[in-house]
Amino acid sequence: MLSTMQDVPLTVSRILRHGSTIHATSQVITWTGEGAPQRRTFAEVGERAGQLAHALRDELGVQGDQRVATLMWNNAVHLEAYLAIPSMGAVLHTLNLRLPADQLAFIVNHAADRVVIVDGSLLPLLAPLLSALGTVEHVVVNGPGDRSVLDGCRPRVHDYEELIAGRPSDYAWPEIDEREAAALCYTSGTTGDPKGVAYSHRSIYLHSMQSNSGESFGATGADTVLPVVPMFHVNAWGLPHAAFMAGTSLLMPDRFLQPAPLAEMIESERPTLAAAVPTIWQGLLAELDAKPRDVSSLRNVVIGGSACPPSLMRDFEERHGITVVHAWGMTETSPLGSIAHPPAGADEEAAWGYRITQGRFPASVEARLAGPGGDFLPWDGQSAGELEVRGPWIAGAYYGGGDGEPFRPEDKFSPDGWLRTGDVGTISPDGYLTLTDRAKDVIKSGGEWISSVELENALMGHPEVAEAAVVAVPDEKWGERPLATVVLKEGATADLEALKTFLGERIARWQLPERWSLIESVPKTSVGKFDKKVLRKQYAEGQLDVSEV
Amino acid sequence: MLSTMQDVPLTVSRILRHGSTIHATSQVITWTGEGAPQRRTFAEVGERAGQLAHALRDELGVQGDQRVATLMWNNAVHLEAYLAIPSMGAVLHTLNLRLPADQLAFIVNHAADRVVIVDGSLLPLLAPLLSALGTVEHVVVNGPGDRSVLDGCRPRVHDYEELIAGRPSDYAWPEIDEREAAALCYTSGTTGDPKGVAYSHRSIYLHSMQSNSGESFGATGADTVLPVVPMFHVNAWGLPHAAFMAGTSLLMPDRFLQPAPLAEMIESERPTLAAAVPTIWQGLLAELDAKPRDVSSLRNVVIGGSACPPSLMRDFEERHGITVVHAWGMTETSPLGSIAHPPAGADEEAAWGYRITQGRFPASVEARLAGPGGDFLPWDGQSAGELEVRGPWIAGAYYGGGDGEPFRPEDKFSPDGWLRTGDVGTISPDGYLTLTDRAKDVIKSGGEWISSVELENALMGHPEVAEAAVVAVPDEKWGERPLATVVLKEGATADLEALKTFLGERIARWQLPERWSLIESVPKTSVGKFDKKVLRKQYAEGQLDVSEV
């Protein structure tokens, strides 16, 4: 029996219309680094989004679902692009300016972007690539920057303000099927080519609603949110759309992501909410120690992107009265996968136990743990498996590029369509997720999984250990076994026997490594994470001095 | 370009699964009137919902989208029915126990209900109807009550607890198209037959998300909500679904809706949120004056159903520290149409000016004002028109009954599918709705609308006027003109000339009535509203003593 409700699609244009009328006076404040920040009302952003859509269609000939890319910081013009491009039926492609040049060129060509909107400050990054970008016909430059670097390039070059000036601010946004793509974001995988996730109007709309729920961030028209997380990184965790929906004012840091300007903009613009990765917060904390500033406006800051050290959370709370909320997600999950609010009635110490987990899943995200044998594991807080998730804002495939079909690599999607996150962890009986490893770093020993991170944390608890990294190495009997590599502190006297005894008192006997190696330092990736690929390679090639202990 | 997101439907079974696992320990507390209230966890409610679904399918043979009715108060078993019936693919039909017997019989037959679940306390209401209910095959009785009144009735009679006992608590909830009907609720129109609104899984899901947003009620797992508004009245304003989604505990008043037990349950169970119509709050306020109790747990109470006197809102705030939030909606709007949170930055007096309006529309509700000439009016806070709304939880038709097609009366739905609410009002430039009249009570005078309520309020401001009702009467020149009927206080000395002068100083000249009548009392409907139908009839039949002043 069909319902009698109206069939109204959930689209970005609905968010745009709502924010720019009902919340007309909410503000988008863009930091400029010197002098007063730039201020625009939601009404003005809505009008300029209409002008941009006219410019893209009438002047640059953007049609249908063509892709329009942005290579931009977090600022008001980027928000205009966020709202205008999907609302007119085209697809917004946010370019990650931290990608290596060859990967940037790859994703622009793969998406067949017709237009690139670029901040003037990023022209030195774009200009050298342009000759490799076969589909790009127009470059639109926003704000100051040395445009001479574009001299002689093939695409036509436009100034953003000149392009939109004088055009009508109202645009007859088409009614779009909510399952159509609205925005495209590529994951920067460490192996293989970047893979594109095409968010739908529906997924963005539902994700925004969830973001605004009391159980998630709960931002309202009385809040101002500071998204430090870049708009090219999973849509700044969905905050720009969510803010425009709820009338939450936005404080945009543009390119001023260093601790000092962040502290300054917080003190002067008094945001109530903020979101960033742990390293940003760590830097801000040090900055505030060195030069105290009033950051008391902040009620909640959301941390995600990688696990947050509990000490950092406590420091913010105890020294600055700011509640840090831990959340988990990835490009493929829009990104809100889980968020760590403690359950009702938990006392303070119990609450901390919950808050350092990855948290609980919102109603629209279903989760399960796939065990080593492919079976699904109980939520007992003990059984560790690979997290798989399902929901209306979770990817079910990757973008095929051009007219290509979407594709579903087996290691990323289960046969019944769930996303394989590549994260390994446990879920407690009351639904809290604790992640311990990336699936590729887990040691698969005789049908059981050993957490490399658990062993590392236990080892690093030894007073003479500076760093420890545990990786899987092949083993004839067990398939894989852990190899423990340890960096001792200067002047340390412990030997491997002593370390093994220390570890043996802290973990299950069968997990205890037989292979040990003292090393000078743990190899690291460009973002400072342990590079276990290198360690495994060094072991395979016999470059490590390994003892059987 | 299609997105790469998973295609996952928004269904009631998703709310059920989520609430009973992630929020397993949240509680449903049902007041029993004597002794301890009944307490069930969300996990238990989920298990019992599974058992109920098995009983309905395996024992009573409910299939496909058949209708299962409830004639019940707000209690845990009613919630089990709310969750189980739509989740199994059937349609929940909530029966309004305040309807006259002939209308109750009409809607049960129109919906072709196969099963009625009834509270034992309501058997005296159901029993006399049963012979007229042709499609009902089973009656399921919940809780104590004199079951002998069912002796000899045609449908088979079951005890709820016996029916579900021993059945499996897990049920393989089918994957349902989110646009299928989940629940059916009839409007109790004052004219014509009741008309059914069939909510979809999608509309219930989206409405729940909106309800939980910070801009609406913002309930979380840390809250307990007391829905005084009945579950047969627009799904208790959607609160049961929203609560199960967010893990908000529910305090269910069952049939104890009198001020004294309400005050008692608030004091002992300490809910943080509550929702009811103004008369309930008025009664509670008087009760608290007579016998003070601790109601300080309440953070927000939501008032809707009819306009709330500002004095009531101020009394709650000033005397009890409780914020009263004004909201507007109707059966056809699920019901969340608008909610009156003041805008950011408003000082206290300005905030009150916003809080007494009907409020702002959430992102999923679009609104427009249709003027007397059929044109759409500006949001200038002045132009009054009929409110029309559009959105994914707004009705676009009425249920046709049995296999009948949905129908769309012209006075309820515009040609382009918007709902005509029948409410007349203005919208301010910042999006706040102020309702003044029902469309049928507006005076259409020479292509302009005159608000009867505005004239009444102005007249009732006269110190000697007890009541005033203004109705439209036919006029040769203007089409319609206002007739002012006035009830003077005892001992009043004002005459009609004086009243007209008084009114003339407060409204625009062209709105001033020429026809006046002093009456003994204004005729009222059964719920105490002015019955303007009767006044118009009295005028037409020459029963009023009318002066041209």
Boltz contact constraints between the chains, C-beta under 6 A:
constraints:
  - contact:
      token1: [A, 1]
      token2: [B, 65]
      max_distance: 6.0
  - contact:
      token1: [A, 1]
      token2: [B, 91]
      max_distance: 6.0
  - contact:
      token1: [A, 1]
      token2: [B, 181]
      max_distance: 6.0
  - contact:
      token1: [A, 3]
      token2: [B, 181]
      max_distance: 6.0
  - contact:
      token1: [A, 3]
      token2: [B, 198]
      max_distance: 6.0
  - contact:
      token1: [A, 3]
      token2: [B, 200]
      max_distance: 6.0
  - contact:
      token1: [A, 4]
      token2: [B, 197]
      max_distance: 6.0
  - contact:
      token1: [A, 4]
      token2: [B, 198]
      max_distance: 6.0
  - contact:
      token1: [A, 4]
      token2: [B, 395]
      max_distance: 6.0
  - contact:
      token1: [A, 4]
      token2: [B, 397]
      max_distance: 6.0
  - contact:
      token1: [A, 4]
      token2: [B, 398]
      max_distance: 6.0
  - contact:
      token1: [A, 4]
      token2: [B, 399]
      max_distance: 6.0
  - contact:
      token1: [A, 4]
      token2: [B, 406]
      max_distance: 6.0
  - contact:
      token1: [A, 5]
      token2: [B, 200]
      max_distance: 6.0
  - contact:
      token1: [A, 5]
      token2: [B, 203]
      max_distance: 6.0
  - contact:
      token1: [A, 5]
      token2: [B, 395]
      max_distance: 6.0
  - contact:
      token1: [A, 6]
      token2: [B, 394]
      max_distance: 6.0
  - contact:
      token1: [A, 6]
      token2: [B, 396]
      max_distance: 6.0
  - contact:
      token1: [A, 8]
      token2: [B, 391]
      max_distance: 6.0
  - contact:
      token1: [A, 8]
      token2: [B, 392]
      max_distance: 6.0
  - contact:
      token1: [A, 18]
      token2: [B, 363]
      max_distance: 6.0
  - contact:
      token1: [A, 22]
      token2: [B, 360]
      max_distance: 6.0
  - contact:
      token1: [A, 22]
      token2: [B, 431]
      max_distance: 6.0
  - contact:
      token1: [A, 65]
      token2: [B, 1]
      max_distance: 6.0
  - contact:
      token1: [A, 91]
      token2: [B, 1]
      max_distance: 6.0
  - contact:
      token1: [A, 181]
      token2: [B, 1]
      max_distance: 6.0
  - contact:
      token1: [A, 181]
      token2: [B, 3]
      max_distance: 6.0
  - contact:
      token1: [A, 197]
      token2: [B, 4]
      max_distance: 6.0
  - contact:
      token1: [A, 198]
      token2: [B, 3]
      max_distance: 6.0
  - contact:
      token1: [A, 198]
      token2: [B, 4]
      max_distance: 6.0
  - contact:
      token1: [A, 200]
      token2: [B, 3]
      max_distance: 6.0
  - contact:
      token1: [A, 200]
      token2: [B, 5]
      max_distance: 6.0
  - contact:
      token1: [A, 203]
      token2: [B, 5]
      max_distance: 6.0
  - contact:
      token1: [A, 209]
      token2: [B, 209]
      max_distance: 6.0
  - contact:
      token1: [A, 212]
      token2: [B, 213]
      max_distance: 6.0
  - contact:
      token1: [A, 212]
      token2: [B, 214]
      max_distance: 6.0
  - contact:
      token1: [A, 213]
      token2: [B, 212]
      max_distance: 6.0
  - contact:
      token1: [A, 213]
      token2: [B, 213]
      max_distance: 6.0
  - contact:
      token1: [A, 214]
      token2: [B, 212]
      max_distance: 6.0
  - contact:
      token1: [A, 214]
      token2: [B, 214]
      max_distance: 6.0
  - contact:
      token1: [A, 214]
      token2: [B, 218]
      max_distance: 6.0
  - contact:
      token1: [A, 214]
      token2: [B, 220]
      max_distance: 6.0
  - contact:
      token1: [A, 215]
      token2: [B, 220]
      max_distance: 6.0
  - contact:
      token1: [A, 215]
      token2: [B, 246]
      max_distance: 6.0
  - contact:
      token1: [A, 218]
      token2: [B, 214]
      max_distance: 6.0
  - contact:
      token1: [A, 220]
      token2: [B, 214]
      max_distance: 6.0
  - contact:
      token1: [A, 220]
      token2: [B, 215]
      max_distance: 6.0
  - contact:
      token1: [A, 221]
      token2: [B, 344]
      max_distance: 6.0
  - contact:
      token1: [A, 222]
      token2: [B, 344]
      max_distance: 6.0
  - contact:
      token1: [A, 245]
      token2: [B, 363]
      max_distance: 6.0
  - contact:
      token1: [A, 246]
      token2: [B, 215]
      max_distance: 6.0
  - contact:
      token1: [A, 344]
      token2: [B, 221]
      max_distance: 6.0
  - contact:
      token1: [A, 344]
      token2: [B, 222]
      max_distance: 6.0
  - contact:
      token1: [A, 360]
      token2: [B, 22]
      max_distance: 6.0
  - contact:
      token1: [A, 363]
      token2: [B, 18]
      max_distance: 6.0
  - contact:
      token1: [A, 363]
      token2: [B, 245]
      max_distance: 6.0
  - contact:
      token1: [A, 391]
      token2: [B, 8]
      max_distance: 6.0
  - contact:
      token1: [A, 392]
      token2: [B, 8]
      max_distance: 6.0
  - contact:
      token1: [A, 394]
      token2: [B, 6]
      max_distance: 6.0
  - contact:
      token1: [A, 395]
      token2: [B, 4]
      max_distance: 6.0
  - contact:
      token1: [A, 395]
      token2: [B, 5]
      max_distance: 6.0
  - contact:
      token1: [A, 396]
      token2: [B, 6]
      max_distance: 6.0
  - contact:
      token1: [A, 397]
      token2: [B, 4]
      max_distance: 6.0
  - contact:
      token1: [A, 398]
      token2: [B, 4]
      max_distance: 6.0
  - contact:
      token1: [A, 399]
      token2: [B, 4]
      max_distance: 6.0
  - contact:
      token1: [A, 406]
      token2: [B, 4]
      max_distance: 6.0
  - contact:
      token1: [A, 431]
      token2: [B, 22]
      max_distance: 6.0
